[in-house]
Amino acid sequence: MNYDQLQKSLLQAARQDVPSEQVPLAFERRIMARLATVPKDLLTEWTVAFWRLALPSLAVAGVACVINFSTPTTLPDDGSVTEFAAAELDSLVVPSGMEVPSESW
């Protein structure tokens, strides 16, 4: 069988056939209903969701950086901030009910 000759004859027949201008009734609905029945891949759905959330996430991170770097931070020079921070750190790190070990170093 000569595939080149077959291809030429099929293309010639397709060029001579004029398609109809009328769309079948409810064609779009039938196509959309068939697409809805196609099983969906969970990995594809997650990938699409992450790509859609990438730009808003970058925008939120950018706004947080701008707010962080635009607020001035002034610390007093008398050392009261470090004492307060050390006490807060001890209360956060050591669970309640435990003794705070004395500094041995």
DSSP file (Angstrom, degrees, kcal/mol; ACC not computed):
  #  RESIDUE AA STRUCTURE BP1 BP2  ACC     N-H-->O    O-->H-N    N-H-->O    O-->H-N    TCO  KAPPA ALPHA  PHI   PSI    X-CA   Y-CA   Z-CA
    1    1 A M              0   0    0      0, 0.0     2,-0.9     0, 0.0     0, 0.0   0.000 360.0 360.0 360.0 132.7    0.0    0.0    0.0
    2    2 A N     >  -     0   0    0      1,-0.2     4,-2.0     2,-0.1     5,-0.1  -0.781 360.0-171.6 -91.6 106.8    1.3    3.4   -1.0
    3    3 A Y  H  > S+     0   0    0     -2,-0.9     4,-2.6     1,-0.2     5,-0.2   0.836  83.0  55.8 -71.4 -32.5    0.9    5.6    2.0
    4    4 A D  H  > S+     0   0    0      2,-0.2     4,-2.2     1,-0.2    -1,-0.2   0.927 109.9  45.8 -64.7 -43.4    1.8    8.8    0.2
    5    5 A Q  H  > S+     0   0    0      2,-0.2     4,-2.3     1,-0.2    -2,-0.2   0.895 113.2  50.5 -66.0 -40.1   -0.8    8.2   -2.5
    6    6 A L  H  X S+     0   0    0     -4,-2.0     4,-2.3     2,-0.2    -2,-0.2   0.916 110.3  49.6 -63.2 -43.2   -3.4    7.4    0.2
    7    7 A Q  H  X S+     0   0    0     -4,-2.6     4,-2.4     1,-0.2    -2,-0.2   0.910 111.2  49.2 -62.8 -43.0   -2.6   10.6    2.1
    8    8 A K  H  X S+     0   0    0     -4,-2.2     4,-2.3     1,-0.2    -1,-0.2   0.908 111.9  48.3 -63.7 -42.2   -2.9   12.7   -1.0
    9    9 A S  H  X S+     0   0    0     -4,-2.3     4,-2.2     2,-0.2    -1,-0.2   0.889 112.3  48.7 -68.2 -37.6   -6.2   11.2   -1.9
   10   10 A L  H  X S+     0   0    0     -4,-2.3     4,-2.3     2,-0.2    -2,-0.2   0.909 112.2  48.2 -67.4 -41.3   -7.6   11.7    1.6
   11   11 A L  H  X S+     0   0    0     -4,-2.4     4,-1.9     2,-0.2    -2,-0.2   0.893 111.1  51.2 -64.6 -38.9   -6.4   15.3    1.7
   12   12 A Q  H  X S+     0   0    0     -4,-2.3     4,-1.5     2,-0.2    -2,-0.2   0.911 111.1  47.8 -64.0 -42.5   -8.0   15.9   -1.7
   13   13 A A  H  X S+     0   0    0     -4,-2.2     4,-1.3     1,-0.2    -2,-0.2   0.880 110.8  51.4 -66.1 -38.0  -11.3   14.4   -0.5
   14   14 A A  H  < S+     0   0    0     -4,-2.3    -1,-0.2     1,-0.2    -2,-0.2   0.852 108.4  51.8 -68.0 -34.0  -11.2   16.5    2.6
   15   15 A R  H  < S+     0   0    0     -4,-1.9    -1,-0.2     1,-0.2    -2,-0.2   0.831 109.4  49.8 -70.8 -31.9  -10.6   19.7    0.6
   16   16 A Q  H  < S+     0   0    0     -4,-1.5     2,-0.5    -5,-0.1    -1,-0.2   0.768  92.8  87.0 -78.5 -25.5  -13.6   19.0   -1.7
   17   17 A D     <  -     0   0    0     -4,-1.3    -4,-0.0    -5,-0.1     0, 0.0  -0.644  70.0-150.1 -79.8 124.0  -16.0   18.3    1.2
   18   18 A V        -     0   0    0     -2,-0.5    -3,-0.1     1,-0.0    -2,-0.1  -0.834  16.9-129.6 -94.7 123.2  -17.6   21.6    2.4
   19   19 A P        -     0   0    0      0, 0.0     2,-0.1     0, 0.0    -1,-0.0  -0.350  26.6-102.7 -72.0 154.5  -18.5   21.5    6.1
   20   20 A S        -     0   0    0      1,-0.1     0, 0.0     2,-0.1     0, 0.0  -0.442  15.4-144.8 -75.0 147.7  -22.0   22.4    7.3
   21   21 A E  S    S+     0   0    0     -2,-0.1     2,-0.4     2,-0.1    -1,-0.1   0.604  74.7  91.9 -86.2 -13.1  -22.5   25.8    8.9
   22   22 A Q        -     0   0    0      3,-0.0    -2,-0.1     1,-0.0     3,-0.0  -0.702  67.8-145.0 -90.8 131.0  -25.1   24.5   11.3
   23   23 A V        -     0   0    0     -2,-0.4     3,-0.1     1,-0.1    -2,-0.1  -0.766  30.1-105.4 -90.6 136.1  -24.0   23.4   14.7
   24   24 A P    >   -     0   0    0      0, 0.0     3,-1.5     0, 0.0     4,-0.2  -0.198  48.2 -82.9 -59.9 154.2  -26.0   20.4   16.2
   25   25 A L  T 3  S-     0   0    0      1,-0.3    -3,-0.0     2,-0.1     0, 0.0  -0.356 109.8  -2.9 -62.3 131.1  -28.4   21.1   18.9
   26   26 A A  T 3> S+     0   0    0     -3,-0.1     4,-1.9    -2,-0.1    -1,-0.3   0.795  83.8 148.0  57.7  34.2  -26.8   21.3   22.4
   27   27 A F  H <>  +     0   0    0     -3,-1.5     4,-2.1     1,-0.2     5,-0.2   0.922  69.6  49.3 -63.0 -44.9  -23.4   20.5   21.0
   28   28 A E  H  > S+     0   0    0     -4,-0.2     4,-2.5     1,-0.2     5,-0.2   0.904 110.0  50.9 -64.0 -41.7  -21.6   22.6   23.6
   29   29 A R  H  > S+     0   0    0      1,-0.2     4,-2.4     2,-0.2    -1,-0.2   0.892 109.4  50.7 -64.3 -39.0  -23.5   21.0   26.5
   30   30 A R  H  X S+     0   0    0     -4,-1.9     4,-2.0     2,-0.2    -1,-0.2   0.906 111.5  47.7 -66.0 -40.4  -22.8   17.5   25.3
   31   31 A I  H  X S+     0   0    0     -4,-2.1     4,-2.2     2,-0.2    -2,-0.2   0.928 113.3  47.3 -66.0 -44.0  -19.1   18.2   25.0
   32   32 A M  H  X S+     0   0    0     -4,-2.5     4,-1.7     1,-0.2    -2,-0.2   0.875 111.3  51.7 -66.4 -36.3  -18.9   19.9   28.5
   33   33 A A  H  X S+     0   0    0     -4,-2.4     4,-0.9    -5,-0.2    -1,-0.2   0.889 110.1  49.0 -66.7 -38.0  -20.9   17.0   30.0
   34   34 A R  H  < S+     0   0    0     -4,-2.0     3,-0.5     1,-0.2     4,-0.5   0.891 109.5  51.9 -68.5 -37.9  -18.4   14.5   28.5
   35   35 A L  H >< S+     0   0    0     -4,-2.2     3,-0.9     1,-0.2    -1,-0.2   0.847 104.8  57.2 -65.8 -32.2  -15.5   16.5   29.8
   36   36 A A  H 3< S+     0   0    0     -4,-1.7    -1,-0.2     1,-0.2    -2,-0.2   0.784 102.1  55.5 -68.9 -25.2  -17.0   16.4   33.3
   37   37 A T  T 3< S+     0   0    0     -4,-0.9    -1,-0.2    -3,-0.5    -2,-0.2   0.570  81.0 107.3 -84.6  -7.5  -17.1   12.6   33.2
   38   38 A V  S <  S-     0   0    0     -3,-0.9     2,-0.1    -4,-0.5    -3,-0.0  -0.542  82.3-110.6 -70.0 129.6  -13.4   12.3   32.5
   39   39 A P        -     0   0    0      0, 0.0     2,-0.3     0, 0.0    -1,-0.1  -0.385  33.7-133.4 -63.6 136.9  -11.6   11.1   35.7
   40   40 A K        -     0   0    0     -4,-0.1     2,-0.5    -2,-0.1     3,-0.1  -0.687   7.3-127.7 -96.1 144.9   -9.4   13.9   37.2
   41   41 A D     >  -     0   0    0     -2,-0.3     4,-1.9     1,-0.1     5,-0.1  -0.793   9.9-149.3 -90.7 125.5   -5.9   13.4   38.3
   42   42 A L  H  > S+     0   0    0     -2,-0.5     4,-2.2     1,-0.2     5,-0.2   0.873  97.1  54.3 -64.5 -38.1   -5.3   14.6   41.9
   43   43 A L  H  > S+     0   0    0      1,-0.2     4,-2.3     2,-0.2    -1,-0.2   0.891 107.3  51.1 -64.0 -38.9   -1.7   15.6   41.2
   44   44 A T  H  > S+     0   0    0      2,-0.2     4,-2.5     1,-0.2    -1,-0.2   0.909 108.9  51.0 -64.7 -42.1   -2.8   17.7   38.3
   45   45 A E  H  X S+     0   0    0     -4,-1.9     4,-2.3     1,-0.2    -2,-0.2   0.917 111.6  47.1 -62.7 -42.7   -5.4   19.5   40.4
   46   46 A W  H  X S+     0   0    0     -4,-2.2     4,-2.6     2,-0.2    -1,-0.2   0.901 111.4  51.8 -65.5 -39.4   -2.8   20.3   43.1
   47   47 A T  H  X S+     0   0    0     -4,-2.3     4,-2.2     2,-0.2    -2,-0.2   0.926 110.6  47.4 -63.2 -44.5   -0.3   21.5   40.6
   48   48 A V  H  X S+     0   0    0     -4,-2.5     4,-2.1     1,-0.2    -1,-0.2   0.912 111.9  50.8 -62.9 -42.4   -2.8   23.8   39.0
   49   49 A A  H  X S+     0   0    0     -4,-2.3     4,-1.6    -5,-0.2    -2,-0.2   0.913 110.4  48.6 -63.5 -42.6   -3.8   25.2   42.4
   50   50 A F  H  X S+     0   0    0     -4,-2.6     4,-0.7     1,-0.2    -1,-0.2   0.898 110.8  50.3 -66.1 -39.1   -0.2   25.8   43.5
   51   51 A W  H >X S+     0   0    0     -4,-2.2     4,-0.6     1,-0.2     3,-0.5   0.874 110.1  50.8 -66.1 -35.3    0.5   27.6   40.2
   52   52 A R  H 3< S+     0   0    0     -4,-2.1    -1,-0.2     1,-0.2    -2,-0.2   0.819 113.1  46.0 -69.7 -29.5   -2.6   29.8   40.7
   53   53 A L  H 3X S+     0   0    0     -4,-1.6     4,-1.8    -5,-0.2    -1,-0.2   0.497  91.2  85.2 -90.4  -3.8   -1.5   30.7   44.2
   54   54 A A  H <X S+     0   0    0     -4,-0.7     4,-2.1    -3,-0.5     5,-0.2   0.948  90.8  44.2 -65.6 -49.3    2.2   31.4   43.3
   55   55 A L  H  X S+     0   0    0     -4,-0.6     4,-2.1     1,-0.2    -1,-0.2   0.927 114.0  48.2 -66.5 -46.2    1.7   35.1   42.3
   56   56 A P  H  > S+     0   0    0      0, 0.0     4,-2.3     0, 0.0    -1,-0.2   0.882 111.1  53.0 -61.1 -34.3   -0.6   36.0   45.3
   57   57 A S  H  X S+     0   0    0     -4,-1.8     4,-2.4     2,-0.2    -2,-0.2   0.909 108.8  48.5 -65.9 -40.9    1.9   34.4   47.6
   58   58 A L  H  X S+     0   0    0     -4,-2.1     4,-2.4     2,-0.2    -1,-0.2   0.879 110.5  52.2 -64.6 -36.9    4.7   36.4   46.2
   59   59 A A  H  X S+     0   0    0     -4,-2.1     4,-2.4     2,-0.2    -2,-0.2   0.918 110.1  47.5 -65.2 -43.1    2.6   39.5   46.5
   60   60 A V  H  X S+     0   0    0     -4,-2.3     4,-2.3     2,-0.2    -2,-0.2   0.910 112.6  49.5 -64.6 -41.6    1.9   38.8   50.2
   61   61 A A  H  X S+     0   0    0     -4,-2.4     4,-2.2     2,-0.2    -2,-0.2   0.898 110.8  50.5 -64.2 -39.8    5.6   38.1   50.9
   62   62 A G  H  X S+     0   0    0     -4,-2.4     4,-2.4     2,-0.2    -2,-0.2   0.917 110.6  48.2 -64.0 -43.7    6.5   41.4   49.1
   63   63 A V  H  X S+     0   0    0     -4,-2.4     4,-2.5     1,-0.2    -2,-0.2   0.903 111.1  51.3 -63.8 -40.6    4.0   43.4   51.2
   64   64 A A  H  X S+     0   0    0     -4,-2.3     4,-2.4     1,-0.2    -1,-0.2   0.895 110.7  48.9 -63.7 -39.2    5.3   41.8   54.4
   65   65 A C  H  X S+     0   0    0     -4,-2.2     4,-2.6     2,-0.2     5,-0.2   0.912 111.1  49.3 -65.8 -41.8    8.9   42.6   53.4
   66   66 A V  H  X S+     0   0    0     -4,-2.4     4,-1.4     1,-0.2    -2,-0.2   0.917 113.4  46.3 -63.7 -42.9    8.0   46.2   52.7
   67   67 A I  H  X S+     0   0    0     -4,-2.5     4,-1.2     2,-0.2    -1,-0.2   0.909 113.2  50.4 -65.8 -41.1    6.2   46.6   56.0
   68   68 A N  H  < S+     0   0    0     -4,-2.4    -2,-0.2     1,-0.2    -1,-0.2   0.916 116.4  39.2 -64.0 -44.2    9.0   44.9   57.9
   69   69 A F  H  < S+     0   0    0     -4,-2.6    -1,-0.2     1,-0.2    -2,-0.2   0.652 112.2  56.9 -84.4 -13.6   11.7   47.2   56.4
   70   70 A S  H  < S+     0   0    0     -4,-1.4    -1,-0.2    -5,-0.2    -2,-0.2   0.716  87.3  85.2 -89.8 -20.2    9.7   50.4   56.5
   71   71 A T  S  < S-     0   0    0     -4,-1.2     2,-0.2    -3,-0.2    -4,-0.0  -0.695  81.2-128.6 -83.4 126.8    9.0   50.4   60.2
   72   72 A P        -     0   0    0      0, 0.0     2,-0.6     0, 0.0    -2,-0.1  -0.505  16.3-154.6 -74.8 140.3   11.8   51.9   62.2
   73   73 A T        +     0   0    0     -2,-0.2     2,-0.5     2,-0.0    -2,-0.0  -0.958  14.4 179.0-116.7 116.2   13.1   49.9   65.1
   74   74 A T        -     0   0    0     -2,-0.6     0, 0.0     0, 0.0     0, 0.0  -0.973   6.9-166.5-118.4 126.0   14.7   51.9   67.8
   75   75 A L        -     0   0    0     -2,-0.5     2,-0.1     2,-0.0    -2,-0.0  -0.892  25.0-113.5-111.0 139.7   16.1   50.2   70.9
   76   76 A P    >   -     0   0    0      0, 0.0     3,-0.6     0, 0.0     5,-0.3  -0.404  15.4-138.5 -70.3 150.7   17.1   51.9   74.1
   77   77 A D  T 3  S+     0   0    0      1,-0.2    -2,-0.0     2,-0.1     0, 0.0   0.415  85.5  86.4 -88.5   1.0   20.8   51.9   74.9
   78   78 A D  T 3  S-     0   0    0      1,-0.1    -1,-0.2     0, 0.0    -3,-0.0   0.501 100.0-115.7 -85.4  -0.7   20.3   51.2   78.7
   79   79 A G  S <> S+     0   0    0     -3,-0.6     4,-1.4     1,-0.0     5,-0.1   0.480  80.7 121.4  87.6   1.6   20.2   47.4   78.3
   80   80 A S  H  >  +     0   0    0      1,-0.2     4,-1.9     2,-0.2     5,-0.2   0.801  69.4  58.2 -71.0 -26.7   16.6   47.0   79.4
   81   81 A V  H  > S+     0   0    0     -5,-0.3     4,-2.7     2,-0.2    -1,-0.2   0.913 104.3  49.7 -69.6 -41.5   15.5   45.4   76.2
   82   82 A T  H  > S+     0   0    0      2,-0.2     4,-2.2     1,-0.2    -1,-0.2   0.879 110.7  49.8 -68.0 -36.1   18.0   42.5   76.4
   83   83 A E  H  X S+     0   0    0     -4,-1.4     4,-2.0     2,-0.2    -1,-0.2   0.914 113.3  46.5 -66.4 -41.3   16.9   41.8   80.0
   84   84 A F  H  X S+     0   0    0     -4,-1.9     4,-2.4     2,-0.2    -2,-0.2   0.906 112.4  50.1 -65.9 -41.9   13.3   41.7   79.0
   85   85 A A  H  X S+     0   0    0     -4,-2.7     4,-2.4     1,-0.2    -2,-0.2   0.876 109.6  51.3 -65.7 -37.6   14.1   39.6   75.9
   86   86 A A  H  X S+     0   0    0     -4,-2.2     4,-2.2     2,-0.2    -1,-0.2   0.907 110.9  47.8 -66.4 -41.1   16.0   37.1   78.0
   87   87 A A  H  X S+     0   0    0     -4,-2.0     4,-1.9     2,-0.2    -2,-0.2   0.907 113.2  48.2 -66.3 -40.9   13.1   36.8   80.5
   88   88 A E  H  X S+     0   0    0     -4,-2.4     4,-1.7     2,-0.2    -2,-0.2   0.899 110.4  51.9 -64.8 -40.5   10.6   36.3   77.7
   89   89 A L  H  X S+     0   0    0     -4,-2.4     4,-2.7     1,-0.2     5,-0.3   0.905 108.6  50.6 -63.9 -41.6   12.9   33.7   76.0
   90   90 A D  H  X S+     0   0    0     -4,-2.2     4,-2.1     1,-0.2    -1,-0.2   0.899 110.6  49.3 -62.5 -40.0   13.1   31.7   79.3
   91   91 A S  H  < S+     0   0    0     -4,-1.9    -1,-0.2     1,-0.2    -2,-0.2   0.798 115.5  44.2 -71.8 -26.6    9.3   31.7   79.7
   92   92 A L  H  < S+     0   0    0     -4,-1.7    -2,-0.2    -5,-0.1    -1,-0.2   0.879 118.9  39.8 -81.9 -39.4    8.9   30.6   76.1
   93   93 A V  H  < S+     0   0    0     -4,-2.7    -2,-0.2    -5,-0.2    -3,-0.2   0.911 107.1  63.0 -79.9 -44.1   11.5   27.9   76.0
   94   94 A V  S  < S-     0   0    0     -4,-2.1     3,-0.1    -5,-0.3    -1,-0.1  -0.721  86.9-127.0 -87.8 123.8   11.1   26.3   79.5
   95   95 A P    >   -     0   0    0      0, 0.0     3,-1.5     0, 0.0    -2,-0.1  -0.268  36.1 -88.8 -66.3 156.7    7.7   24.7   80.0
   96   96 A S  T 3  S+     0   0    0      1,-0.2     3,-0.1    -4,-0.1    -5,-0.0  -0.373 112.5  35.0 -66.2 144.9    5.7   25.8   83.0
   97   97 A G  T 3  S+     0   0    0      1,-0.4     2,-0.3    -3,-0.1    -1,-0.2   0.222  94.5 105.9  95.1 -13.1    6.4   23.7   86.1
   98   98 A M  S <  S-     0   0    0     -3,-1.5    -1,-0.4     1,-0.0     2,-0.3  -0.718  73.9-113.6 -98.1 150.8   10.0   23.2   85.4
   99   99 A E        -     0   0    0     -2,-0.3    -1,-0.0    -3,-0.1    -3,-0.0  -0.577  25.2-122.8 -79.1 144.4   12.8   25.0   87.2
  100  100 A V        -     0   0    0     -2,-0.3    -1,-0.1    -6,-0.1    -9,-0.0  -0.782  32.5-125.2 -85.1 118.1   14.9   27.4   85.2
  101  101 A P        -     0   0    0      0, 0.0     2,-0.1     0, 0.0     3,-0.0  -0.336  23.4-114.7 -66.3 144.7   18.5   26.3   85.5
  102  102 A S        -     0   0    0      1,-0.1     2,-0.6     2,-0.0    -3,-0.0  -0.392  39.3 -91.7 -74.2 156.8   20.9   28.8   86.8
  103  103 A E        +     0   0    0      1,-0.2    -1,-0.1    -2,-0.1     0, 0.0  -0.569  45.6 175.0 -72.9 118.7   23.6   29.9   84.5
  104  104 A S              0   0    0     -2,-0.6    -1,-0.2     1,-0.1    -2,-0.0   0.376 360.0 360.0-106.0   3.5   26.6   27.7   85.0
  105  105 A W              0   0    0      0, 0.0    -1,-0.1     0, 0.0    -2,-0.1   0.374 360.0 360.0-118.9 360.0   28.8   29.0   82.3
